[in-house]
Amino acid sequence: MLKTDIGIAADTGRSPFHKGEQQVQEHMGERDIERWAKGAIRNHMPDQHREFFEAQPFLIVSARDRQGRPWASVLEGGTGFVASPEATRLDIDALPSPGDPLADTLKAGTDIGILGIELATRRRNRVNGRVVGDKAGHLNFVVGQSFGNCPQYIRERSYWWHEGPLETKVQRGEGLTSSQIDWIRTSDTFFIATGYQGDGEDPAFGMDASHRGGEKGFVEVLGDRTIRFPDYAGNRFYNTLGNIVQDGRAGFLFLDFASGSLLQLTGRATIDFESDEVRRFAGARQLVTLDIEDVVETTAALRLRWQAEAENARSLRLIEKHRESEDVVSFLFEARDGGTLEPFKAGQHLPIELRIPGFDEKVQRTYSLSNSSNGRHYRISVKRESNGLASRFLHDALQPGTILESRKPAGDFLLPDDSKPVVLVSAGIGITPMLSMVQSLAVSGDNRAVWFVHGARDGAHHPFKRDVEQISTESSNVSTLTFYSRPKDGDEQGRDYDVEGRISGAALKSLVARSDAHYLLCGPAVFLAGIQAELELMGVPEALIHTEAF
C-alpha cells in the first residue's frame, strides 16, 4: 500500500515482496529474484508505461467488495479516458458498469490493481496502488508498484466499438449454470484478482490484477462450484500465488470477446504444487483451484468487442533446421504457398502454434525472430529447456517439410528511430532479437555506433558467435564485447571471449562516452532488473534503457 499524497520512496530498504510471495519463491527455488527485483518493480511508471496506459481503450482492475472479497472487472472508455499527469498517477474517466460487484466500491482509500493489456500487440503492464479521488465517475489513482510483463500466453485480438444501445442484463448465482460452464470450457483467456493486506503500510501489500491464457479448455470445470487451471512459468515474482498463499481469496473474470459480456467469479483458491495431478499437465508448475462462492454474469456490459478468435497470418513450412550451439537450434521457415511473408521490424517476435502428439489442442508459443526482414523467410532460434514442452518438441521432433500455423510478427522492443549510439546487451537466448537488430542495421547501411555485448556460460553455449564476428568485421561501426561466466578449458580469452564473469552496468557505461546512447537489454528478468538498476544509478536516464524479458 502507499501514502495517498505521494508514492512510496524509491529506496526504503524493504523488500518489494511480502511474505507470501517470498514463501512461493523459496519453494520454487527462485529467491534470487529478490536482489534483482528492486530494479524491475518501481514506485512510479516509466514513460513507456505511462504512454501505454494512455493509449488503451480498456483496463482490467481488481479490488474488494464490501465483504472483502476480491473481484476482477473492466473499465472502458474512448481515446484519452486514461491520463497520466505524472509518473505516479493515473486519472481514469470510467467506472464499472451498473450491477458489477465493484460498481460502488472504487472509492478514495481503496486498494486496486490495474492491468493494461493490448491484445492486438500482446503487450501488457501492471500497476498496483490506491484510489485517492472518486468524483463524478472519475478515479484518481496513485502508484504503489509498477512493472512490465512478457507477452507469453496472450492471444492476439483486434477490437472495435459497438454502436447503439446496450441491452445489459445482470444475473447472479452461487454456482455456474450450464451455459456458464460452456463459456469457461471454451475460453482461452481470463483475468485473476488477488490481494494481501498485512499489518501497517508496505508497498508490497495491496491488490493485483493478472492475466492467464492458454488453449481452449485449459481451464477445467470440475463442478458447478469448482474450476481449476494449470499455472506455467512466468516472471518469477509470484504475485498472484503469493497473495493466495497469504489470503486464499481470488476473483476470476472471463470475457466474451464477441458480445462484450462479463462472467465474474469470487471464491477461495488453493494451490497444488507437487501432486501427481500437476504432472498430468506438461510444463505446468502448479495447479490453482477456485471454489466458487458467488457468480455475476453481465450480458453486453461493454461497448468494446474483439475477435472471438485470433487471426492466423498464414501457414509456414520449415525448410532448414540448424544447430547454433549446444542447446540452441534455428528454424528457418518460408510461406507454405511460396508467397511473400509479412515484413517485420528487428526485435519483434513470431507467434506460432504447434500440434504436439498427445495433446488435443494446439500449443501456442512466441519466439523472437533472429533474422532481418526480407519478405522470404522467418527464422526463430530456440533454446532447449529440459522441462519445456514446446522447445523439446521443436528440437527433437520438428523436421524440414513440417507445416505449422503462425500469426503476424508483433512486439515493440525495437531499435530507436534516431542516430544515437546503441548498446545491444543480451544474456543467453536473449541474443536472438539483438542479432536481428545488428543484421538489420548492417543491411540498411545505418552507420550509427553499435556495441554488441553478449553474456554466455561458455563457448559451447554461445550461439551466433561467427555471425556476429562477421558483421563486426564487415561493419566498421559495430564493436563487440563478450562475457563468459564459466569458460571451459578450451575457451581462450581474447579469441573466444573478452571478459570472464558476468555483464555489469559499469562495463556497459564505460563503452560509450556520449550520454545520450540507448541501451537495449534482453535476457532473464533477474538479469534485466540488475543491469537496469546499475545503469540508472550511474546516471543513465530511464528513457534510454529499453528491455525485453523472456
Steps between C-alpha positions, in 0.01 A plus 500: 500500500608860472458842647220690329696817426817356344635164385712282725857625522723339241754366748321381811731204558195274511434201284261553207343166597285407797549176691260297284688589182829425674368164618403394147832623361680294764292192420573536127873552561493854363567729794787653304235717334496711818833671438411589141134590530559839661611621159201353319225589748477878526304749706418690181420428137771538233400729215445194277242366744328836540463534123381141478225547761385825337457320166276223632121482445453282807669394825460190714460596867491303822357607834293367790126527556346608830544145636870509424476257209723566195349552154645578160318740270540724193514876458451621142498835324587683184827662406643688796288334769830423677747781568831499686574857612810380684699178544318402820142565382228373272175691457228270368173632364293182551331277756377140482160448339184497719454168677872427500627376840742795508253763378471671839834410660767692307512786749783713637722283718426179307793281398478393137714313250506602134602299197541673167495243221506567126379177346576596141870547575523267805643772724413529868606699805385483861466765766365472854406779738210691648208717397544850644200670338165389354288788377228484234602166355867591496777312686829651612757226559846517663767239429635259759685253276546498122654236274473348154421147384613287208251423216487124558158331493313808369262431210502772235170677433407828337207703637223729385218697664137387503265779397144526622336425834623225731243249621674430828370230733652391833461144627627387841549158650707287735596242238557474125216444256542261207557791260760652732678164518513490120630858500792410728579177318537684168701794637865558417539805727399614846610754759560442869473735799689431822635704786661498842487760774739452791550720802598861440607671180718310253534542122483119464142498634189571297311359201622342179337439160657239277441314172493128425479349154520167322323281251124462519419267786807583707262597782331184627150502645497239776145579609253786507694656789859394423741589220873439459780617272868406446747778579821529297834675539473878500701793631596315823353773720207271595273792593177310436611177669655688792174687559307172496742341749441787744136587438339207317234707323493568126276640229486377139375694196409338168425726202272407213702687241231487233215640713674712764347289778671430833505191721639586845572247773629532854593233749776315679812394311749223580831407337622149421878510462605137500228237450481252213223716354748780429713264294204426272536850356822524298702805600269601788670610821186470713121473485272768642145408604220747571207397720231741385292697751326753276439546126401814308427487126441829320376480143627772262682682779749663263490692176835349410501193278791279396563218259370177644804327350851628434590543134753273335750675277562194284638148500877462512721218375823412682777492237815488714599396851846607617681451833651824631642377832470212743145595596379739225358402161379737226189428291464669161148529356351609170137561407324174422368643174839644406371855521637808674503505879376788714793739566617542857716738699823382660427401861146373438381150576312231306199325661472137384263212569622142532315173467672279756411128513301414810344847525155566357545874482766705323789624715572872455844648547678823407864525392708801399592511133876458457538614138445831324176551308530398135147399396608141438593341833423507870765354728459420867776366723389296799682388812412147609365499854501168685139548610389708202212337315533710184880531489547123540251435220669751271849360567412131499207458263456788257658417166537688169177484303280535807213750469394715794276800552622846596365845558664816381810622686437745782670675789639843586856413605648692206804700402453868587422707192792740528875508439617477860746221596345171608631240740335164431528288814389138524534201728441141389228460239430873532749532215231425238333843464842666529628296208199610295572861591870498411427315175232754409736791571767341281258433214356853507842665512417679825836629625412593858746372761399154624635287784393134500544365853414140581530282809518119473596217728785377276590440137273198467204716604583802281270503195564722194860571599626488140201696365566791734875490437440518124265800532752675725780433251300630204345801683744752643232650725429170683713397800458190715560405863446143623476373857529132601383430856658151515745453212620147431861395458472525122365856510777751439472854631568749224394252236167356614402756762620829644408496869456219752198569719158653454391817323483803728351844465841656560651304209220616269518863607873507430451406134339824381615851582177662383230544765215456252574138398217249503539175697287209376494206740359150440526202731352348816303738723761481776775599255299793363407635841858491627657665194230765477536589868878534460469719190248728668724536805777616265275767356363340185147642453222245523373608158824378338473147645281259303435146624350173381465202735452136409 
